[in-house]
Amino acid sequence: MGYKYRFEHMSSYPDEQIGFRWLNYFIDSVGLNYVGGYIVYSLIFIVCSFILIRSYGKDSKYMYAFVIPSTLIFISGIIRQGISFSFLLLAIYFLNKRKWAGVVISIVVGVSIHSSILIPFGIILACFFLLKKPIHWLISIPLYIFFAYLFDVSKVGIISNYIQYVSLDSKFQSYIDNSDRWFGADAVDDKFEQSIFALTMSSLYYISIIYLGYHALKIRYKGNIAYLYNSAVIGFIFLRAVFLFEILKRFAQPLVMLHFIPLGYILYIFLDYFGFLRGKLARQRSSVSVSFKPYQKFLLICIFLYLIFFWGRFIFQNPEAMFFWNS
């Protein structure tokens, strides 16, 4: 509803970032109300994400199934940053094709909507140029477990002592100017605390993607997926380290949302390329001697169980929700 108000009172937000302001002026100029505005926001995301997914060809088969579960809450909740994320996906498309002008234009448009996209983009670029091989699971999984179960998240608040020296010519500067409030120990928000069951299920989900993604890329290496796998893995670990800090999570979540690409690739490799769905004929495609082990099947089951539990709660644990079948 906050975005509805901003759309209907654009003149009250003279400091709104220029890209988002111009987008809203355009939507208003063609006679659409805030509902039409939300449709346009969603259309931008769908178009950009499908352009990226389609560019992966046959490897994209299962990516379409995971793009919405991986992004929906963020995209439909933190809307301005969600639109900016759309152009990050478009920048990745151009990055894969080494079309640098397209990368620059996409990022400039994204930053004009929400400046925070620069940080995940910087990490993606670092992975693209510096991390050619997938991060070994023997490194990433122990790190994830450490931050999930052993690390005192409140210690992250120490960064408020240093972030105040950063200067950004953007709306995000207000967060920096009030760093104690947003990044200090007092910024820890207990509402983000997970139960043991939720923590265990989410950990199994991300650990399964880390492990299976590493092995999928070992079976059939794809450079334009490997660097996004590394970016997502860094995002998983970063998110867990700052899980109780709302603003810091917003830097990690764009990286985490990219996991629909390696996750879709995992299913393509394990189910189609050599997997049990097509038997020996599919296995002959691989130059590596592989077999679909029982524990790998278990990890795939963990992925689907988590998605069922995570999204099922909106239906089965939401008595106030209204669905079309109630009418």
N, C-alpha and C positions, 0 to 999 in steps of 0.2 A: 504493500500500500504506500510505502514511502516513495517508491519510484512512480507510482500513479500521481502522487502529489507533485513530484518534481516535474513530471511531464506536463501537468496542467498549470503549473506556475513557473514556467521556464524563466520568466523575467526576474523572479526572486532569487535566481542562482547565477549571478553574473560571473562568478568565479568557476563555474562548471567547465571542465576540460573541453577544449574546443571541438574535438571530434564528436563527443557525445552530445554536445549542444547542437552542432550542425545536423547530426542525425535526427535529433528530436524535432528541430525546426523543419526538416524535410518531411518527416512523418506527418507533422501538423499541417504543413502546406498542401499536402495531397488529400486532406480532409479526414484523416484517420484519428480516432480517439486513442486513449491509453491501451485499450484492448488490441487495436490494430498495431499500436506500438510494440506490444509484447509479441505479436505475431511476426513483425519485422525483425525484432531482436532474435527470435528463434530461427527465422528463416536464414539470417546471416550465419548463425552457428551451423545449421544443418548443411547449407551449401558449402561452407569452408571445410567442414569435417568430411563431407562426401567427396569433395575434390581430392583431399589428402588420401582417404581410404582407397578410392578408385585407382589412384596412381600406383598402388601396390599390386595391381593385376590379380592373378589367381591366388596370391598370398593373402589377399584381403577378404577371402570368403567368409571368415568368422568375425572379422573386425566390426562389421556392420551390427552384429548382435550385441556387442559390448560397448559401443560408443555411448549409448544413452545410459545404461546402468553405471558407467564410469564417470559420467559428467552431470547427470540431471539435477541433483540437489544444488551443486555449486552454480550451474548455469542459470537455474530458475530462481536462485536465492540472492546471490551476489551478482546482480544482473550486469552492472556496468563492467565489472572485471570479467564476467562471462563473455560479453561481446568482445572485449579486448583479447580474450583467450582464443576466440574464433580466428582472429587475424594472426595469432601465434601459429595456429594450425596451418593457415595459408602460407606463412613464412617457412614452415617446415617443408611444405610441398615444394616451394621454390628452392629451398636449401638442398633437398634431395636431387633436384635437377641442376644444381649449380647455377641457377639463374639469380645472380646477386642483386640485380635491380629489383626483381620481384620480392626478394627477401627484405631489402631496405624499405621499399614502399609499404609492404605489409606491416612491418614493425613500426614504422612511423605512424601509420593509421592506428594500429593497436595502442601505441603509447599516447596518442592524442585522445584516446578514450579512457585509458587507465594506465598510469605510468608504471605501476608495480610489475607489469609484464616484462620489464627489462631484466629483472633478476632471474626468473626462470629461463628467459631467452639466453642470457649470458651463460648459464649452466649448460643449456642445450648446445650452444656453440662450443663450449669447452669440451664436451663429450664428443662432438662431431669431429673436432680437429685433433684432440689429444688422446681419446680413449677409443681406439680402433677395435679392441677385443672386448667381449662382455666381461664385466666385473665378476670375478670368480665367486661362486656361492659360498665357498669356505671363508671368504672375507665379509661378504654382505650379510649373510644370514646371522652369524654371531653378532655383528654390529646391530642388526635389527633387534635381536633378542635382548641385547644389553640395554638399548634405549627403551624397549617395551617393558622390561621386567626389573631392571636393576638401577637404571639411571633416575636420579632425583630431578624431575622436570623443572622444579622451582629454581634450580641453579641456573637455568637459562636466563633468568632475570638479570644476571650480571651484565648482559650486553647493553642494558639501559645506560650504563656508565660511559659507553663508548659511542653509541648510536646518535647521541645528541650532537656530536660534532659533524654529522653528515648534513649536507645541504642539498635539497632537491627543489627545483623550480616547478613545483606541482602541488596538487591538493594533498599529496601524501606527506608534505612537509609538516602538516598539523600533527600527525602521529609522532614525528620525530621531535617536534617542539615539546610534546608531552610524553617523552619516552618513558618516564617513571610509571605513568598511568598505563601505557600500552605494552611496554616491554619489560618492566621491572617485576620484582617478586609479587607485588600487589596485583599484577595483571593476570595471575593464575586464576583461571575460572573453573571452579569445581563442577560446573554443569557439564563439562566435557569429560569428566571422569567416566571410565567404562567399568562395567561389572566384569568379574573374572570370566564369565561366559563370553561376553562381547569381545573382551580383549583377546581371549584364546581363539575365537572364531576369526576375528580380523587378522590376527597374527598368522594363523594357518593359511588364510587367503593370500596374504602378501608373500609369505615364505614360499608357498606353493608356486606362485608366479615367478619369484626369484629363481627357484631351483629349476623348474621346468623350462623357463625362458632361457636360462644359461645352457641347458642341454639341447634345447631346440636349435639354438644358434651354433652349437657345436656340431650337430648333425648336418645342418645346412646353413652356413653363414650367409647373412645378408647385412651388408654394411649400413644400409638405410633403415634397418630395424635395430641393429646392435646399439647404435648411439642413443636411440630413443629408449631402448631397454635400460641402458646405463642411466639415462636421465630419470626414468621412472624409479629405478632402484634407489638412486640418491634421494629422490622425492619421498619414497617410503620411509627411509631412515630419518630424513630431516623432519618429516611430519611427526613421526613418533617422538622425536627429541623435543618438539615444541608443541605437543598435542594439546596442552592446556592454555596456550596463548592464542587468542582469536586472530590477532593481526599477523603474527608470524606464520600461522597455519595458511594464511592466504598466499604466502610466497611458496609454500610447499605444495599446495593442492594442484596448481597447474601442472607441475611435474608428475604428481601422482595420477592425474587424470589421463596422462598419455599412455597409461598401461593397457588401454584397450587395443593398442597396436601390437605390443609383444604378446598379450593374452590371445588375441585372434590368431597370431602366428603360431603360438603354442598348439592350439587346437588343429590348425592346418597341418603342422608337422606330425603330431602324434595320432591324429585321426585319419588323415588323408595321405600324407606323404609316405609314411611307412607303417601306419597304425593298424589297429586290429579291425577297422571297418573294411579294409580292402585286402587284408591278408598278404600272402607272399608276393603277389604282383606289385603291390605298393612298396614293399620293402626293397624290391629290386631297384627302385629308383635311386635309393640312397647309396652313396659311395662309402658310407661308414657302416660297419657291422653293428646293428642295433636290434634291440628287442624291447617291447613295451612291458616293463617290469610291474609287478603287483603294486609296489609302493608308489609308482608313478600314476597308476590308475587311482590309488587312494588320494593322491594330491589333487588330481583332477576332480574327484568327488568332493573334496574339501572346498574347491573353488565354487562349484555349483551349489553346495549346501550353504555356504556363506551368502551367496546372492539370494537364495530362497529365503533364508532367515532375515537378511537385511531388508529386502523389499517386501516380504510377507508381513512384516510388522505394521506397515502402513494400511494393510487391509484387515488383518486379524487382531491387531492390538490398537485399533483406532475406532472406538465405538461412535465417535462424533462425525466420522467421515461420511460423505454422501457419494454414492456411486450411481451410475445410470440405472443399475438394476433395482435401486430403491424407489424409483419413480413409477 
